[in-house]
Structure formats: structure tokens, C-alpha cells
């Protein structure tokens, strides 16, 4: 398949995933300025912070204060990450948090245990509970992630069948509850993806749920982030997570340096877009203005 999209949407995660992996703390006013610059660039969604244990992630201890201080721009959603019921309730208690219903699935036992202290099967049941909770609260289930969808440093290669099994399970769960199938993200958590596997796995998911949006969460661990983005564009993917200045990365990835490289940069987009910008109607909402800003606040790893 080669079906280049007319427009591309980036969901920015740098203010959350980027800063929570960096050493030390960062002034609240600097983080607020970055978030505002990202929103001003035209991004539709910015993940600003996480509601997790302040002992485990002290960089995010002031998340309630950050959201209370936000000056929101029309047209941008300001979202957060939570991992459990306590984090979810803390996020809901902040008026400025745009709650987005999301579920996260694992396909390797070692990473599920390390990240969630439960098995793959147990986590799947937890996600079913989350789906039912969102429905009860009137929150649309908007996003579903499969982490380490291309391979796992802890569990090894991930067969395509492990990913498609999740798709089938979620499709049945949504059908039983008469809710739409959410945007389905393939997350290259540890940087195993390559252009051919991007095409293969996106194609397999699309065959099972042709009506669903497919998204990608890519890390540039092996320097092929741009090539993977272009392969995804060729498959018609128009939804990506990104991180300004390449901040972020998985701290539990098992790499020698301690974590996976950061997410793809929003500025990865122009180099891909130039290949097909002459197509009538081709646009993006990628950010460009704030792309260098975080270098003043964080040291390059």
C-alpha cells in the first residue's frame, strides 16, 4: 500500500516524557513557557505532566501546580499520564487536565512485570476495568497502545501475532460494549522498529480494523526514526507521538546507557514532508518554533 495522507497530526509528549527522565528538577515557569510555545505552534495535543508517585518520579511532583497555572489556548488539548486509580483521580481533580481515555497493553512478560508488576494477562484484565470505568464516567476511549510492539530488550523479538491478538481482543471488547474502536498505537518503546516492520505491522492492523486510526509512538534509538516515519506515511499513517528536541525515552528499556533514546522530534516531519509537499492539500500541524528551546534547560545525554 502507498497512500500518503493529506495531513499529519502530532501529539507532543516532551513536557511529560522528556522532563521526567532528565536528572534534576526544572523551574515551573520554564516548563509552562515550553508548553505554551508548543501549543502556539499549532499542536492539537500536548501531554504536560504525569500523576505518578512523587517518590518514583520527583520531576512530576508539582503536576497539580503546573496544570493550575496553565493558560490554555483554544484548539489544544492539555493531557496527562496516570498509571493507576490514584493517579487518575488526581488528574480528574485538576480542572485544566483534558482527560483522554486510554488503555495500554503489553506483549512481553518481563517488561509487563518491570513496568506494572503484573503479567501480560493480568494487565489486559486491568485495561478492561479501565474501559468500563471510562464508559461509566462518560469518557470516550480514545487511544489504545501496544508497547514494545516491534521488539523488547527484556523479552526479545515480538511476533506479529502478539500484536494482532491484542487487536482482536480489543475489537471484541469494544463490540461487546458497543463503543467505537479507539485509535490504535504501535509503540516502538525500545527502538526495534525498521521501515519494513513498520509497513508489515501497520498493514496487519489495518486489515483487522480498517475503520480505525493507526498511530505510532517511535523512539530514535538506532537513528532510523525519520525512515520509520516515512515508511508509516507511505502506509497512510497520519497520527504520531513526538517529543520536542528529542527529549524523553524509556528508563526501563535495558539499554547500557539506561534508557531508550527520545521520541521522534516534531522537526523530523519537514524532511519527510518535502518528499510529497507538492501534493495538493498536504498539510501538517507539526511544531517548529520551539524545537531548540529545551536545550537551555536540559543537558544532552
C-alpha positions in Angstrom: 0.0 0.0 0.0 1.1 3.5 -0.7 -1.5 6.0 0.4 0.2 9.2 1.6 -2.1 11.2 4.0 -3.2 14.7 3.2 -2.4 15.9 6.7 -0.5 14.7 9.7 -1.2 15.1 13.4 1.5 15.1 16.1 0.7 14.6 19.8 3.5 16.2 21.8 4.9 14.4 24.8 8.1 16.3 25.6 6.8 18.2 28.7 5.9 14.9 30.3 8.1 12.1 28.9 11.0 14.4 28.3 11.4 16.1 31.6 10.5 13.2 33.8 13.5 11.2 32.5 16.0 14.1 33.0 18.1 14.4 36.1 17.2 17.2 38.5 14.2 19.5 38.6 13.2 22.2 36.2 11.5 25.6 37.1 7.8 25.5 36.7 7.7 28.8 34.8 10.1 27.3 32.2 8.0 24.2 31.7 4.9 26.4 31.4 6.6 28.5 28.8 7.6 25.5 26.8 4.0 24.1 26.9 2.7 27.4 25.7 5.2 27.6 22.9 4.2 24.1 21.8 0.5 24.9 21.8 1.2 28.2 19.9 2.9 26.2 17.2 -0.4 24.6 16.3 -0.2 21.2 18.0 -3.6 19.8 18.8 -2.5 17.9 21.9 0.3 18.4 24.4 0.9 15.9 27.2 2.0 18.2 30.0 2.8 16.0 33.1 2.1 12.8 34.9 0.3 12.0 38.1 2.5 9.3 39.5 4.4 8.7 42.7 6.5 11.7 43.6 9.0 9.4 45.2 9.4 7.4 42.0 9.3 10.5 39.7 10.1 13.6 41.7 10.3 15.7 38.5 6.5 15.4 38.2 5.7 16.1 41.9 4.3 19.6 41.0 1.9 18.4 38.3 -1.2 19.8 40.1 0.5 23.2 40.4 1.6 23.1 36.7 -2.0 22.4 35.5 -3.4 25.1 37.8 -1.0 27.6 36.3 -1.7 26.8 32.6 -3.2 29.4 30.4 -4.9 27.2 27.8 -5.1 28.1 24.1 -8.2 27.3 22.1 -7.8 24.2 19.9 -5.1 22.5 22.0 -5.8 19.7 24.5 -3.6 19.5 27.6 -3.4 15.9 28.7 -1.7 13.9 31.4 -0.5 10.4 32.1 -1.6 8.2 35.0 -0.8 4.6 35.8 -3.4 3.7 38.5 -6.6 4.7 40.1 -5.0 7.2 42.5 -3.2 9.0 39.6 -6.4 9.1 37.6 -8.4 10.6 40.4 -5.6 13.2 41.0 -5.8 14.1 37.3 -9.6 14.4 37.3 -9.4 16.7 40.3 -7.4 19.3 38.2 -9.7 21.5 36.2 -7.2 22.1 33.4 -6.5 18.5 32.6 -8.2 17.3 29.4 -9.0 13.7 30.3 -8.4 11.3 27.4 -9.5 7.7 27.9 -6.5 5.4 27.1 -5.5 1.8 27.6 -2.1 0.3 27.4 -1.3 -3.3 26.5 1.9 -5.3 26.9 3.2 -8.2 24.8 6.3 -9.4 26.7 6.2 -10.7 30.3 9.5 -9.2 31.5 8.5 -5.7 30.6 5.0 -6.0 31.9 6.4 -7.2 35.2 9.0 -4.4 35.4 6.6 -1.6 34.4 3.4 -2.8 36.1 4.3 -5.6 38.4 1.8 -7.9 36.8 1.6 -10.4 33.9 0.5 -9.6 30.4 -2.8 -11.4 31.1 -3.4 -9.5 34.3 -2.6 -6.2 32.7 -5.1 -7.0 29.9 -7.9 -7.5 32.5 -6.9 -4.2 34.2 -7.4 -2.5 30.9 -10.8 -4.0 30.6 -11.6 -2.5 34.0 -10.3 0.9 32.8 -12.6 0.7 29.7 -15.6 0.0 31.9 -14.7 2.8 34.2 -14.3 5.3 31.3 -17.7 4.3 30.0 -19.3 4.7 33.4 -17.8 8.2 33.7 -18.8 9.2 30.1 -15.2 9.4 29.0 -14.6 8.2 25.4 -12.0 5.5 25.0 -9.8 7.4 22.5 -6.4 5.6 22.4 -5.0 2.1 22.8 -1.3 1.4 23.0 0.7 -1.7 22.5 4.1 -1.1 24.0 7.2 -2.9 22.7 5.1 -3.6 19.6 8.3 -4.3 17.5 10.6 -5.9 20.0 11.7 -5.8 23.6 15.2 -5.7 25.1 14.0 -7.7 28.0 11.7 -10.2 26.2 13.3 -10.4 22.8 11.6 -10.3 19.4 7.8 -9.7 19.4 6.0 -11.8 16.8 3.4 -10.1 14.7 0.8 -12.5 16.1 1.2 -11.0 19.6 0.1 -7.6 18.3 -2.8 -8.9 16.2 -4.0 -10.9 19.2 -4.4 -7.6 21.1 -6.2 -6.0 18.2 -8.7 -8.9 18.0 -9.2 -8.9 21.8 -9.8 -5.2 21.9 -12.1 -5.3 18.9 -14.3 -7.9 20.6 -14.3 -5.9 23.9 -15.4 -2.7 22.1 -18.1 -4.6 20.1 -19.4 -6.1 23.4 -19.8 -2.6 24.8 -21.0 -1.0 21.6 -18.2 1.6 21.6 -16.0 2.6 18.7 -12.6 1.0 18.3 -10.1 3.6 19.5 -7.0 5.0 17.7 -4.6 2.1 17.9 -0.9 3.0 18.6 2.0 0.7 17.9 4.7 1.9 20.3 8.3 1.2 19.5 9.3 1.6 23.1 12.8 0.3 22.8 13.7 1.3 19.3 13.5 -2.1 17.5 11.4 -0.8 14.5 12.6 -0.6 11.0 10.8 0.6 7.9 9.8 -2.9 6.6 8.4 -3.9 10.0 6.5 -0.6 10.2 4.8 -1.4 6.9 4.2 -5.0 7.9 2.6 -4.3 11.2 0.6 -1.3 10.2 -0.8 -3.3 7.3 -1.7 -6.2 9.6 -3.6 -3.9 12.0 -5.4 -2.2 9.2 -6.6 -5.5 7.8 -8.2 -6.3 11.1 -9.7 -2.9 11.8 -9.8 -0.9 8.6 -12.0 1.8 10.1 -9.5 2.6 12.9 -6.9 5.4 13.0 -3.4 3.9 13.4 -0.8 5.8 15.3 2.9 5.4 16.0 5.0 6.1 19.1 8.5 5.9 17.8 11.9 6.2 19.6 15.0 7.2 17.6 17.3 4.7 19.5 19.1 3.4 16.4 18.8 6.6 14.3 16.1 5.3 11.9 13.2 7.4 13.4 13.0 9.5 10.2 13.0 6.5 7.9 10.3 4.9 10.1 8.1 8.0 9.9 8.4 8.0 6.1 7.5 4.3 5.9 4.5 5.0 8.1 3.4 7.9 5.8 3.6 5.5 2.8 1.1 3.3 4.7 -1.2 6.2 5.3 -0.5 6.7 9.0 -1.3 10.3 10.0 -1.0 10.2 13.7 2.3 10.3 15.6 3.5 10.9 19.1 6.6 13.2 19.2 8.9 15.0 21.7 10.3 18.4 21.2 14.1 18.4 20.9 14.1 14.6 21.0 13.6 14.6 24.8 12.4 11.5 26.6 12.9 7.8 26.4 12.0 4.7 28.4 14.0 4.4 31.6 13.3 0.7 31.8 14.5 -0.2 28.4 17.5 -2.2 29.4 20.0 -0.3 27.2 23.5 0.1 28.5 23.0 3.9 29.0 19.9 3.2 31.0 17.0 4.1 28.6 15.8 4.2 25.1 16.5 7.3 23.1 14.0 10.1 23.0 10.9 10.1 20.8 11.0 11.4 17.3 11.3 15.1 17.0 8.5 17.2 15.5 11.1 18.6 13.2 11.6 15.1 11.7 8.4 15.9 9.9 9.7 18.5 7.4 12.3 16.2 5.9 9.6 13.7 5.2 7.1 16.2 4.1 9.4 17.6 1.4 9.1 14.4 -0.4 5.4 14.9 -1.0 4.7 18.5 -0.2 3.7 19.2 -3.8 0.6 17.1 -3.3 -2.4 19.4 -3.3 -3.9 19.7 0.2 -1.0 18.2 2.0 -0.6 19.9 5.4 0.7 19.2 8.9 0.3 20.6 12.4 3.8 19.8 13.4 5.7 22.2 15.7 8.7 24.1 14.6 9.1 27.3 16.6 10.0 25.7 20.0 12.2 23.0 18.7 15.5 24.2 20.2 14.2 25.8 23.4 14.6 22.8 25.8 18.4 22.7 25.1 18.7 25.6 27.5 17.1 23.7 30.3 18.3 20.1 29.9 21.7 18.6 29.2 22.1 16.4 26.1 22.6 12.8 27.1 
